[in-house]
């Protein structure tokens, strides 16, 4: 029985076709002390609905259906997080993805234990996320195969076509007005101060479980982004880059290249850039609904695709660097142009002001001249009248 039974932890989950890993993910978090999972099924067409029904039947999950595919994660997860606070009596809310496994750095504790010890003044915790990697596979759930923590240096990641390490996640106190950002990485609510960074929790992330899973995920996400005019991801957004690779038939090579080769695994383990983490291997069981056995690439297939994928990554990195260079040049050109236009506009304004002052002075001179002419005429007239009077006398 988990400690601190009065504490209620609710997890939110938005899923679409995650049958290969979903049962393992839910069983894991049940063991970590999560009390209930609120799931939005985003129109799954694989075994996901059947898996969820099993967890609904035992009271662990509530499922909402949302078949709209417009990458509406921000609004959907925010709605679920608020519902967890207002209707489910949550104390803490974890907004997770199906490929994320929340764990503790101390194996003797559970997630529930850690959250129960957080001081009341802390509204949320920022939790680091680490990718798990291993051999690439054509199919499979991968929980045994993907057992290496990937802490490669940025330049090593880039050579494999991985743009960056994952962004941290957030677990938060239940709040009926919370807002959860797209991607579940940041949260905010009225009256909240700063949160804290947790050293006791982390998230093990399996984003590239198999070619079958990854191709489906990239295609579905890309089509959803395209279908939603309210979302405008950058052309360099990693998801949209992968979607263009899929459209061009280049995605499989990019998928394989993300994984270290067997030779690299040996080197990276020796350097500490990879470390073995077997905490999830116990979850890969043929008894779990949706489990898919691994079908790995042959050594020749893997080597050929990895070479192509890494060459593509190098060319794309060069193109990205050139893009950034041209962008910066255009930004500087616009800045210089804007400054020149501003100086020209200032000069034109000065010219117009001086012209207006000139015209004003000219008008004053004309007015003064007219008054002088009148005064002179008046004086001449007065003199003439005096002369005329003397002549008459």
HELIX and SHEET records of a PDB file:
HELIX    1   1 UNK A   22  UNK A   31  1                                  10    
HELIX    2   2 UNK A   48  UNK A   57  1                                  10    
HELIX    3   3 UNK A   73  UNK A   86  1                                  14    
HELIX    4   4 UNK A  111  UNK A  116  1                                   6    
HELIX    5   5 UNK A  154  UNK A  159  1                                   6    
HELIX    6   6 UNK A  211  UNK A  227  1                                  17    
HELIX    7   7 UNK A  238  UNK A  247  1                                  10    
HELIX    8   8 UNK A  251  UNK A  257  1                                   7    
HELIX    9   9 UNK A  262  UNK A  271  1                                  10    
HELIX   10  10 UNK A  281  UNK A  283  5                                   3    
HELIX   11  11 UNK A  299  UNK A  392  1                                  94    
SHEET    1   A 7 UNK A  61  UNK A  65  0                                        
SHEET    2   A 7 UNK A  36  UNK A  41  1                                        
SHEET    3   A 7 UNK A   9  UNK A  15  1                                        
SHEET    4   A 7 UNK A  92  UNK A  96  1                                        
SHEET    5   A 7 UNK A 169  UNK A 173 -1                                        
SHEET    6   A 7 UNK A 124  UNK A 127 -1                                        
SHEET    7   A 7 UNK A 196  UNK A 197  1                                        
SHEET    1   B 5 UNK A 100  UNK A 104  0                                        
SHEET    2   B 5 UNK A 201  UNK A 205 -1                                        
SHEET    3   B 5 UNK A 129  UNK A 134  1                                        
SHEET    4   B 5 UNK A 146  UNK A 150 -1                                        
SHEET    5   B 5 UNK A 274  UNK A 276 -1                                        
SHEET    1   C 2 UNK A 137  UNK A 139  0                                        
SHEET    2   C 2 UNK A 295  UNK A 296 -1                                        
SHEET    1   D 2 UNK A 179  UNK A 180  0                                        
SHEET    2   D 2 UNK A 187  UNK A 188 -1                                        
END                                                                             
